[in-house]
Amino acid sequence: MDPVRLKPAVELPVRRARPLALGVGLALLFAFGARNYVASMRHCPYARVAQQTVRLDLASDPPGATVVRERDGRRMCTTPCVVNVEAIPSLAIYRFELDGHESRRQAVNLAGGDSQVEVVLQPERAVYYRVHNVDKSR
């Protein structure tokens, strides 16, 4: 005896192109969505990779000088000291100041080239004036 096939109440049309279109649509959505996601992560402050730092050993002769970063005028430390600064491919200028001594500016390579910075501060030159007494009674 032959099995009886039941016919569905509603005939659905056969669509063979739907899986292909769905696959292409998903691929496009993923491609543009991933691009937009990556682009948005560049501006996200929480998604930033930890920035590399450079350790600087700062010293002066005589010790006790105040180190000031020229870019923003920020006081970094009093020598001798160790500071960690952001490693950027540029030069930073630091100013060493000590009372009774001439201040000195020193360029530092922050790309990782310089790690020890030593500065010799010269005493301020005193200016002497010779005063002559002028006797007007003569």
C-alpha positions, 0 to 999 in steps of 0.5 A: 500500500502506498503511503498517502502524502498530505498536502499543506493547506497553503502552498509556499512558493519555492525561493532559492535565492533567499539564503544567498541574499541573506548571506550577502546582507549579513556579510555587508552588515558585518563589514560596515558594522565592524568598520564603524565599531573600530572607528568608534573605538578610536574615540572611546576613552575607555578603549585606549591601550595603556600608553607607554611611559619612559622613566627619566632619572633627573639629577643636577649638580648641585642637587635640589634643583626644581625641574619644570617642563617647558611645554606647560610650566608644570613642576615635575620634581626636585632633583635627584628624582625619577619621573615617568612620562608619556613616551611620544616621538618628540623632544621635551624641554625641561628647565632646571632652576635653583636659587643662586644658580643660573637656570638651565634648559635641557632637551630630552628625547622622549622616544626612549633614547634618553633615560638619565639626564644630568645637568650642571648648574653654574652659580650666578655671576655677580655684577660688581659696580665700582663707585667713585666718590666725587668730591665737589668741594674742590 
